[in-house]
Amino acid sequence: MFLCIATQMPRDIPLGTLSQMGTFLVHRLINEQDKKAVESAASAANRNILSFLPILGEGEALIVGVDFPMPLIVKINTPTKKPDSRTPKLTKR
């Protein structure tokens, strides 16, 4: 089974759920509560590398987890087709 949980605020995910995650793909985090939520769910070996979270650049992410013997810093490419992120227009009927 595969489940992907995506959020901009890891502190909103219950700790019991976070602690069951096998792999984290974490972009830049500045908020102290968000950093602590990810740190508490990560293994002791990965906690030191999480100090890099506030300095990650645009498109960079840190991959940590049980399947990664060493955390990886990756650069995510900009999509070739930009997403349409405009707010949808609502019409009255």
Biotite code that builds the C-alpha atoms (Angstrom):
import biotite.structure as struc

atoms = struc.array([
    struc.Atom([0.000, 0.000, 0.000], chain_id="A", res_id=1, res_name="MET", atom_name="CA", element="C"),
    struc.Atom([1.217, 3.502, -0.804], chain_id="A", res_id=2, res_name="PHE", atom_name="CA", element="C"),
    struc.Atom([-0.078, 6.692, 0.727], chain_id="A", res_id=3, res_name="LEU", atom_name="CA", element="C"),
    struc.Atom([1.154, 10.200, 0.077], chain_id="A", res_id=4, res_name="CYS", atom_name="CA", element="C"),
    struc.Atom([0.294, 12.987, 2.492], chain_id="A", res_id=5, res_name="ILE", atom_name="CA", element="C"),
    struc.Atom([1.138, 16.501, 1.324], chain_id="A", res_id=6, res_name="ALA", atom_name="CA", element="C"),
    struc.Atom([0.919, 19.550, 3.520], chain_id="A", res_id=7, res_name="THR", atom_name="CA", element="C"),
    struc.Atom([2.512, 22.942, 4.001], chain_id="A", res_id=8, res_name="GLN", atom_name="CA", element="C"),
    struc.Atom([2.073, 22.600, 7.765], chain_id="A", res_id=9, res_name="MET", atom_name="CA", element="C"),
    struc.Atom([3.366, 19.264, 9.128], chain_id="A", res_id=10, res_name="PRO", atom_name="CA", element="C"),
    struc.Atom([2.320, 20.358, 12.635], chain_id="A", res_id=11, res_name="ARG", atom_name="CA", element="C"),
    struc.Atom([-1.307, 19.769, 11.580], chain_id="A", res_id=12, res_name="ASP", atom_name="CA", element="C"),
    struc.Atom([-0.718, 16.029, 10.987], chain_id="A", res_id=13, res_name="ILE", atom_name="CA", element="C"),
    struc.Atom([-1.131, 13.983, 14.183], chain_id="A", res_id=14, res_name="PRO", atom_name="CA", element="C"),
    struc.Atom([2.229, 12.811, 15.580], chain_id="A", res_id=15, res_name="LEU", atom_name="CA", element="C"),
    struc.Atom([1.047, 9.193, 15.554], chain_id="A", res_id=16, res_name="GLY", atom_name="CA", element="C"),
    struc.Atom([0.493, 9.432, 11.807], chain_id="A", res_id=17, res_name="THR", atom_name="CA", element="C"),
    struc.Atom([3.782, 11.230, 11.145], chain_id="A", res_id=18, res_name="LEU", atom_name="CA", element="C"),
    struc.Atom([5.736, 8.656, 13.132], chain_id="A", res_id=19, res_name="SER", atom_name="CA", element="C"),
    struc.Atom([4.446, 5.875, 10.842], chain_id="A", res_id=20, res_name="GLN", atom_name="CA", element="C"),
    struc.Atom([5.758, 7.531, 7.676], chain_id="A", res_id=21, res_name="MET", atom_name="CA", element="C"),
    struc.Atom([8.643, 5.704, 6.050], chain_id="A", res_id=22, res_name="GLY", atom_name="CA", element="C"),
    struc.Atom([9.899, 8.506, 3.822], chain_id="A", res_id=23, res_name="THR", atom_name="CA", element="C"),
    struc.Atom([9.740, 12.281, 4.007], chain_id="A", res_id=24, res_name="PHE", atom_name="CA", element="C"),
    struc.Atom([10.178, 14.666, 1.090], chain_id="A", res_id=25, res_name="LEU", atom_name="CA", element="C"),
    struc.Atom([10.551, 17.960, 2.909], chain_id="A", res_id=26, res_name="VAL", atom_name="CA", element="C"),
    struc.Atom([10.903, 21.371, 1.300], chain_id="A", res_id=27, res_name="HIS", atom_name="CA", element="C"),
    struc.Atom([12.096, 24.465, 3.148], chain_id="A", res_id=28, res_name="ARG", atom_name="CA", element="C"),
    struc.Atom([10.564, 24.828, 6.597], chain_id="A", res_id=29, res_name="LEU", atom_name="CA", element="C"),
    struc.Atom([11.019, 27.965, 8.681], chain_id="A", res_id=30, res_name="ILE", atom_name="CA", element="C"),
    struc.Atom([8.241, 27.643, 11.256], chain_id="A", res_id=31, res_name="ASN", atom_name="CA", element="C"),
    struc.Atom([9.649, 26.173, 14.468], chain_id="A", res_id=32, res_name="GLU", atom_name="CA", element="C"),
    struc.Atom([6.544, 24.036, 15.155], chain_id="A", res_id=33, res_name="GLN", atom_name="CA", element="C"),
    struc.Atom([6.691, 22.501, 11.662], chain_id="A", res_id=34, res_name="ASP", atom_name="CA", element="C"),
    struc.Atom([10.396, 21.712, 12.035], chain_id="A", res_id=35, res_name="LYS", atom_name="CA", element="C"),
    struc.Atom([9.806, 20.102, 15.436], chain_id="A", res_id=36, res_name="LYS", atom_name="CA", element="C"),
    struc.Atom([6.959, 17.965, 14.037], chain_id="A", res_id=37, res_name="ALA", atom_name="CA", element="C"),
    struc.Atom([9.203, 16.568, 11.298], chain_id="A", res_id=38, res_name="VAL", atom_name="CA", element="C"),
    struc.Atom([12.164, 16.150, 13.682], chain_id="A", res_id=39, res_name="GLU", atom_name="CA", element="C"),
    struc.Atom([10.096, 14.200, 16.194], chain_id="A", res_id=40, res_name="SER", atom_name="CA", element="C"),
    struc.Atom([8.873, 11.833, 13.469], chain_id="A", res_id=41, res_name="ALA", atom_name="CA", element="C"),
    struc.Atom([12.311, 11.294, 11.901], chain_id="A", res_id=42, res_name="ALA", atom_name="CA", element="C"),
    struc.Atom([14.870, 8.825, 13.181], chain_id="A", res_id=43, res_name="SER", atom_name="CA", element="C"),
    struc.Atom([17.610, 10.017, 15.513], chain_id="A", res_id=44, res_name="ALA", atom_name="CA", element="C"),
    struc.Atom([20.166, 9.606, 12.705], chain_id="A", res_id=45, res_name="ALA", atom_name="CA", element="C"),
    struc.Atom([18.262, 12.031, 10.478], chain_id="A", res_id=46, res_name="ASN", atom_name="CA", element="C"),
    struc.Atom([17.578, 14.745, 13.058], chain_id="A", res_id=47, res_name="ARG", atom_name="CA", element="C"),
    struc.Atom([20.907, 16.533, 12.506], chain_id="A", res_id=48, res_name="ASN", atom_name="CA", element="C"),
    struc.Atom([20.401, 16.829, 8.748], chain_id="A", res_id=49, res_name="ILE", atom_name="CA", element="C"),
    struc.Atom([17.022, 18.480, 9.352], chain_id="A", res_id=50, res_name="LEU", atom_name="CA", element="C"),
    struc.Atom([18.901, 21.579, 10.507], chain_id="A", res_id=51, res_name="SER", atom_name="CA", element="C"),
    struc.Atom([19.304, 22.311, 6.774], chain_id="A", res_id=52, res_name="PHE", atom_name="CA", element="C"),
    struc.Atom([15.545, 22.822, 6.288], chain_id="A", res_id=53, res_name="LEU", atom_name="CA", element="C"),
    struc.Atom([15.516, 26.615, 6.778], chain_id="A", res_id=54, res_name="PRO", atom_name="CA", element="C"),
    struc.Atom([18.273, 27.161, 4.206], chain_id="A", res_id=55, res_name="ILE", atom_name="CA", element="C"),
    struc.Atom([16.945, 25.030, 1.344], chain_id="A", res_id=56, res_name="LEU", atom_name="CA", element="C"),
    struc.Atom([16.536, 27.036, -1.841], chain_id="A", res_id=57, res_name="GLY", atom_name="CA", element="C"),
    struc.Atom([13.656, 27.273, -4.278], chain_id="A", res_id=58, res_name="GLU", atom_name="CA", element="C"),
    struc.Atom([12.816, 23.833, -5.658], chain_id="A", res_id=59, res_name="GLY", atom_name="CA", element="C"),
    struc.Atom([15.149, 22.033, -3.255], chain_id="A", res_id=60, res_name="GLU", atom_name="CA", element="C"),
    struc.Atom([13.974, 19.272, -0.942], chain_id="A", res_id=61, res_name="ALA", atom_name="CA", element="C"),
    struc.Atom([15.422, 16.873, 1.576], chain_id="A", res_id=62, res_name="LEU", atom_name="CA", element="C"),
    struc.Atom([14.558, 13.174, 1.285], chain_id="A", res_id=63, res_name="ILE", atom_name="CA", element="C"),
    struc.Atom([14.919, 11.229, 4.529], chain_id="A", res_id=64, res_name="VAL", atom_name="CA", element="C"),
    struc.Atom([13.563, 7.855, 5.484], chain_id="A", res_id=65, res_name="GLY", atom_name="CA", element="C"),
    struc.Atom([14.095, 4.214, 6.254], chain_id="A", res_id=66, res_name="VAL", atom_name="CA", element="C"),
    struc.Atom([14.978, 3.376, 2.635], chain_id="A", res_id=67, res_name="ASP", atom_name="CA", element="C"),
    struc.Atom([17.666, 6.048, 2.466], chain_id="A", res_id=68, res_name="PHE", atom_name="CA", element="C"),
    struc.Atom([20.862, 5.204, 4.362], chain_id="A", res_id=69, res_name="PRO", atom_name="CA", element="C"),
    struc.Atom([21.919, 8.822, 3.925], chain_id="A", res_id=70, res_name="MET", atom_name="CA", element="C"),
    struc.Atom([19.575, 11.817, 3.506], chain_id="A", res_id=71, res_name="PRO", atom_name="CA", element="C"),
    struc.Atom([19.529, 13.322, 0.020], chain_id="A", res_id=72, res_name="LEU", atom_name="CA", element="C"),
    struc.Atom([19.172, 16.941, -0.988], chain_id="A", res_id=73, res_name="ILE", atom_name="CA", element="C"),
    struc.Atom([17.478, 17.084, -4.386], chain_id="A", res_id=74, res_name="VAL", atom_name="CA", element="C"),
    struc.Atom([16.534, 19.851, -6.792], chain_id="A", res_id=75, res_name="LYS", atom_name="CA", element="C"),
    struc.Atom([13.025, 19.580, -8.265], chain_id="A", res_id=76, res_name="ILE", atom_name="CA", element="C"),
    struc.Atom([12.813, 20.795, -11.865], chain_id="A", res_id=77, res_name="ASN", atom_name="CA", element="C"),
    struc.Atom([10.274, 23.425, -12.819], chain_id="A", res_id=78, res_name="THR", atom_name="CA", element="C"),
    struc.Atom([7.397, 21.741, -14.698], chain_id="A", res_id=79, res_name="PRO", atom_name="CA", element="C"),
    struc.Atom([7.407, 22.203, -18.478], chain_id="A", res_id=80, res_name="THR", atom_name="CA", element="C"),
    struc.Atom([3.674, 22.931, -18.349], chain_id="A", res_id=81, res_name="LYS", atom_name="CA", element="C"),
    struc.Atom([2.982, 25.441, -15.607], chain_id="A", res_id=82, res_name="LYS", atom_name="CA", element="C"),
    struc.Atom([-0.004, 24.580, -13.391], chain_id="A", res_id=83, res_name="PRO", atom_name="CA", element="C"),
    struc.Atom([-3.058, 26.827, -13.550], chain_id="A", res_id=84, res_name="ASP", atom_name="CA", element="C"),
    struc.Atom([-3.222, 28.051, -9.961], chain_id="A", res_id=85, res_name="SER", atom_name="CA", element="C"),
    struc.Atom([-5.770, 30.787, -10.451], chain_id="A", res_id=86, res_name="ARG", atom_name="CA", element="C"),
    struc.Atom([-8.802, 30.855, -8.200], chain_id="A", res_id=87, res_name="THR", atom_name="CA", element="C"),
    struc.Atom([-11.785, 29.394, -10.077], chain_id="A", res_id=88, res_name="PRO", atom_name="CA", element="C"),
    struc.Atom([-14.511, 31.838, -11.048], chain_id="A", res_id=89, res_name="LYS", atom_name="CA", element="C"),
    struc.Atom([-17.874, 31.015, -9.532], chain_id="A", res_id=90, res_name="LEU", atom_name="CA", element="C"),
    struc.Atom([-21.019, 31.940, -11.414], chain_id="A", res_id=91, res_name="THR", atom_name="CA", element="C"),
    struc.Atom([-24.489, 32.419, -10.027], chain_id="A", res_id=92, res_name="LYS", atom_name="CA", element="C"),
    struc.Atom([-27.282, 30.343, -11.452], chain_id="A", res_id=93, res_name="ARG", atom_name="CA", element="C"),
])
